């Protein structure tokens, strides 16, 4: 075999190995993102023009999240917020519309206290998606119902559902594995 043929075979082998390494790396990155972001991964895929664009977006979220100075709540803060939630939830029976707005405000306050930026809703969702991807759908649902509430068009059952959705994220932010305590009372 000539030296040119040997060189050509060596180049082909190196290219094949490089392609396998790149393919493995992409596959591993995809699996890591799916694991970390759960249902948010699928949502990002559906919203972006390609899987590559969606994965790039999720990686950018991760980088942004890594720059945040997040902190756990101390026991007194957790207790204070849990008590505020209980009062708000009891308030639901008499004023479900106001209680739903209070729930939204309370979740936002806890996010702020933990170190999350709380300005734009879409940015909040992106920041939360890194650590709270499993409950993010609930937060979106609650927010949508609260927007309907702000227009005066939400039914009491929708408002009750919003509180249930808010409570799941609220409990996670507090570090409450029980999911937030007592059931939300029905109005009336």
Secondary structure, 3 states (H helix, E strand, C coil): CCHHHHHHHHHHHHHHHHHHHHHHHHHHHHHHHHHHHCHHHHHHHHHCCCHHHHHHHHHHHHHHHHHCCCCCCCHHHHHHHHHHHHHHHHHCCCCHHHHHHHHHHHHHHHHHHHCCCCCCHHHHHHHHHHHHHHHHHHHHHHHHHHHHHHCCCCCHHHHHHHHHHHHHHHHHHHCCCCCCCCCCCCCC
